[in-house]
């Protein structure tokens, strides 16, 4: 009799219509789980919803309720408490309808990936950023292209599980050591943050852009990350705005190769186009990307010929005409090296044969540009 009674109990316990409701009873709720919420005395508020990447469940009346890491009973109690200010004695029941099989990305790049058993941090990020992932499902069910992760600080990646931080990972260090990072579980959230140094670039670009650098990254690296200097960008007339103050810098200067500061702003300007005619090596139009001055224009035009009149070089710009005496440059006086603007005209007249020593001195000044700027 006793054995028969035990057999009946076992049969009842194995009945699927009884065990189905207990399958998830002790299973912690994860992001991505589909939950059924029943409000017995307010059936119109009963609903099904998916737990967000933040571990919240959108519930009628109560709004977002954090349920990640709780059991079904614990989630029901928390939702019931959240509804109490709005309803009289709410009676709530929660059931996991379907366990989520997804990984979530949050922070500067948001999206969802299907969970693959054995997935590691490295493989998940590789899949998330791979060009083949042309469609990445996002929490709001929209489709976007594979995200640009160039600004991600891979030295500091946070991993969240059941609404709590469980690891901070230096993925670059793991890659150097040949490791793939922690093994992930369904519902894990990979929180991506930006690199610590932000640099804004404006001006002579296809479009204004913002780049992020690792600590110690330079302004030159910021320009490279933005696509490099354009063919028409002035390398000598760059404006750096730092801590609210403006300063002029050049592409070859120490400021560009020193560590950038968070919040730096670089303004790139187009180089001036000028025309150099008269007694020079190669008359014509020149783009003064390296040095937008009279000396730079003469160098770009091949330098003055030996029978040039360097005491009366004519410069026409901004509707004004002036004559410049360049002989002082042979003695190191560069005050005559006036800046030139876009559209300026430089005319080097022919005169009596110049003093060879003075000519060689000016050519020597011109020649320094080749060593200074790699021309």
N, C-alpha and C positions, 0 to 999 in steps of 0.2 A: 504493500500500500504506500509505504513511504517512498520507495523508488519511483512508483508511478506518479506520485505527487511532484517529486523533483523533476521528472521528465516533462511534466506539464508546464512547470515553471520555466524550464529551459526553452521550451517551444515558444512560450509567450514572449520571453526575453528576446528571442531571435526574430520575432515577427518584424518585418521591415516597417510596417505602419506605426510601430511603437518606437523603434530605434531611430527612425529617420529624424525625429525631432531632437534626439539626444546626440547626434553625430558631432555637432560643433559646440556642445554645451560648455566644455572646459577649454575650448580652443581660444586663445587670445585673438582679438579682432585686429586686423592689419589694414593698412592703407590699401585701397582697391577692392576690399571685400564688399559684396552686395548684401545689404541687410534689409530685413523686413521688420517694420515697426508697427505694432498693433496698439491702438489706444482704445481699450474696450468700451469705455463710457463716452467716447467721442469717435465713433468709427469713421467719420468724415476726415479725420486727421491721420488715419492709418496710411502708411506709405511704404515704398521701397526706394532705397537710395544707396549710392556707392560712397564709401569712405574716401575722402580726399587724400592727397599726398601729405597734407598737414595732420592727418589723423582725425579730421572732423567729419561729422555726419550732418547734412542739412535736414533739419526736422521742422515740420510746420509749427508755427507759433513760437517755438523756442529758438529757432535759428540754428547756427552751427554749434554742435555739441561735440566735445572731444571724447572719442570712444576708443581710440587706438590703445591696445594693450589690455583692455578690459575683457572680461568674459561677457557672454550674452546677458547674464543676470546683472553684472555690474553696469553694463551699458544701459539696460532698462532702468535701473535705479537712477543713473545720472540724468537720463532723458526725463524721467518722471520729476526729478527735482527741478530741472530747467523749465518744465511746463507748469509747475505749481503756481508761480506768480500770475499765470494767465488762465488756468483752469481749476475747477474745484475737484480735488481729490482724483487726479488722473491715474488711471491704471494702465501701465505700459508693459508690453512684452516685446522682446527683441530676439530675432532668429537670424543666423547667418544663412542666407539663401545660396550664396556661392562664394567660395574663397577666391580672392583675387590672385591672379597669376601675372602680376606686372611689377615692373620696377619704375620708380618715379624720379624725375630730375626736377630740382627746384633751384631758386636763386637766379643767376643771370641767364640760365637756359632752362626752360620749362618743357617737360614732355614726359611721355610714358613709353616704355618698351615692354614687349612680352617677356616674361621671366623664362629663362632656360635653366633647367637643373644644373648645378655646378657653376653657374655664372659667377665670375669674379668682377672686381671693380674695374680692372683694366679692360676686360672683354666687353663689359657693359658700356664703358665710355667709348671704346672703339666702335661699337655698333651704333651708338647714338650719334657719333660725329661722321660716320662713314658716308661718302657721297651716294652709295647705293640706297641709303635710307632716305629716299626722296619724299616719303610721307611718314611723318612721325605723329602718332596720335597724342593729343594734348588733353588735359583734364576737362576742357570744355568741349571736347569732341570735334575740334577743328583740326584741319590738316595743315602742316607747315613743312617747309623744307628742312633738311638737315642743318642743325645750328652751327654757327661759326664759333668755335671754342678757342680762338686765338687769344682771347683776353682772360681765359680761365687761369686762376692761380692753382696749378696742379700740385703745388707744395702743401696746400692746405685744403683738403676735401673732407667735408663732414659727412658721416654716414649716420642716418637716423633709422631707428627701428621701434615700432610701436609708440611713436611720438617722442622718443628720447634719443639723445646723442649717444651712440655706442662706440664710435671710433673717429679719430681725426687722422687722415692718411696723407703722407707725402708720396704721391704717385711717382714723381720724378726719381726719388731715392729708390723706390721699389723697382722701377724700370732699370736703374743702373745695376741693381743687385740681381736682376733677372727674375724678380717675383711679380706676381700678377695681382697682389692685394687680397683683401678678405673675400671669402666666399659669401655671396649674398643670398638672401631669402626673399620669397615673394612679399611685396609690400614695402621693401626697404626704400628709403628715400636718399638719393645722392644729391647733397646740397653743394652747388658750385658757386664760388665767389670770384670776384674780379681780382686781378693782380693788384698789388698795393699802390702802384704809382700810376696815376692817370695823367695823360698829356693830351691836350686838345690842339688840333692843327686847323688853321684857317688860312684863307687867302688863295694863292695860286695853286689850287687843287681842283680835281674834278668835282669834289664835293667836300664840305667840311667833315672832319672825322675825328674820332677819339680813339686813342690806343692805350693799352695798359701794359706796363712793364714790371718785371721783377724788381725787387729791391736792388739798387745799384745800376739799373738800366740807364742808358744815356739818351740824350735828345737825338743823336744821330741814329740810334736804334729805333727810336720812335718814328723818325722820318722814313727809315727803311721799311718798317712794318706797315706804314701808310702807302707804300708803293715807291718810295724814293723821290728825289728831287725831279721835277719836270724839266724838259729840255729848255723851257723858257723861264725857269725860276732863277731869280737873282741869288747867287750863293754868298754875296757879300752884304746883302741888305735884308737880313732876317731880324724880325722883332721878337724878343722874348719878353713875355709878361709873367713876372714871378712875384708873388706876395704883393700884388697891386702896383708894382713898379715896372716900367718899360725900360728895356735896354737893347741896344743894337748888337747883334752877334753875326759872325760869319760862319759858313759851313766848315771852314778849316780851323776855327778858333777852339780854344781849350774848353769854353763853356759847353760846346756841343758834344765833346767827348767826356765830360765830367758827368757824375750821376745826376739824373733829372730829379726834380722835386715834384711831389704829388700836387696836382693842380696847375702845373706849368701850361702856358699857352704860347704856341709858336705861330707867328703870322708870316707866311711866305709871300713874297711880292714878285711880280713879273720883272724880269730884267729889261732895261731900256734898249730899244732899237735906235741906233744912231747912224748917221751917214758921215763918212770920212772921205774927203776928196782933196785933190791937189797933189803936192809933191810928197807922196807916200808910196810904200812898196806895193800895196794892193788896194786902191781906192774902191769904195763901195759901202754897202749897208753891213752893219755889224751888230751882233747881239752881245751886250756886255754883261754876261752872267757872272763873271769872276770879279771884275772891278769896274763899277759904273762911273768912271772918271775920265778926264781928258787923257791921262797917261794910259789908262786901260784901252781907250779908243785907238790911240796911236799904236799901241802894241798889237791890237787885233788887226790893224790895217797894215802890218808889216814894218812899222817904224818909218820915220822921216828919211827921205833921200838926202844925199850929201849936199845937194844944192838947195835944200829947203831953208826958208827964212823962219827960224824958230823964235825970233823976237816979236813976230806979228801974226801968231796963229789966231785965226778968226773962229769964234764960237757963236753960233746963233741958236738960241733956245728960249722958249717961253715968250716969244715975241721981242726979245732983246738981243742986241749984238755987243760983243765985247772982244777985245784983243788981249791975248795972253802972251807974256814973255816967258819962254821955257828955259832960258839959259841958266837961271838960278838952280835948276834941277841938277846941273852938272856939279854943283857944289853941295848937294844934299838938301837944298831948300825945296820942299814939296808943296809949298803954299800955292803954287800955280796949278797944282793938280786938282782942278775944280770938279765937283760932281756934275755929271751929265744926266739929263732927264730924257724920257722917251721922246723921240722925234728931233733930237738935237742934231745940228749940222756943224761939222768941224772942217775948216778949210786951212790947209797948210800951203802958204804961197811959196813961190820960187823967188830966191834972192841970190845975193852973191855967195860964193862958195864959203861954207861955214868953217870955223876953226876945227880941225880934226880932233884935237884933244877934247874940246867941249862936246863935239858930236859923240865921241866914244863914251864920255861920261853919261850922257843922257841915255844912250843905248844900254849902258850898264845898268842904269836904273830900270829901264824897261825889261831887261833880261832877268831881273830878280823874280818877275812874275812866274817864270817857268818853273823855278825851284820852289816857290812858295805855294803855288796852286796846281802844280802838276800839269801845266799846259804844254 
